[in-house]
Amino acid sequence: MQIDDLTAGLSLSFLINLNTEQLQFESKILEVYPRRHTLLAQGVFTDDKIISFRGKGLVVDLIVTLPEDKPQLFKNVTTNVVKLSDGTLCYTVSSIAGSKTYNRRQSYRCYVGIETAVQCGLNRAAHDA
């Protein structure tokens, strides 16, 4: 999926990576510009000031939550703070690369095919699984 395949109103998260630290900020898509491979995202504020996602050694990834599908991860996106004509501060987010399906658990699930019984808690009956 390309960034210009997205639609306005979708929820997104900015994943900010700096060395071993990782921060996550929630936002949403306001508008998409297909010709520029760019979208306009709602600003993230702290103390009435917009957070800039630019800096030395800072890598910004974007997770987009799709309503009927798995989340999509866009790696190393470019963000800029812009001011709209009405004075609203927001971000332009651009990426030429496509997305990958995001695995929130960071683990691979493999069907083993062995039937077993599972007991949850003490003094509880076991259930087939």
Secondary structure, 3 states (H helix, E strand, C coil): CCHHHCCCCCEEEEEEEECCEEEEEEEEEEEEEHHHCEEEEECCEECCEECCCCCCCEEEEEEEECCCCCCEEECCCEEEEEECCCCCEEEEEECCCCCEECCCCCCCCCCCCCCCEECCCCCCCCEEC
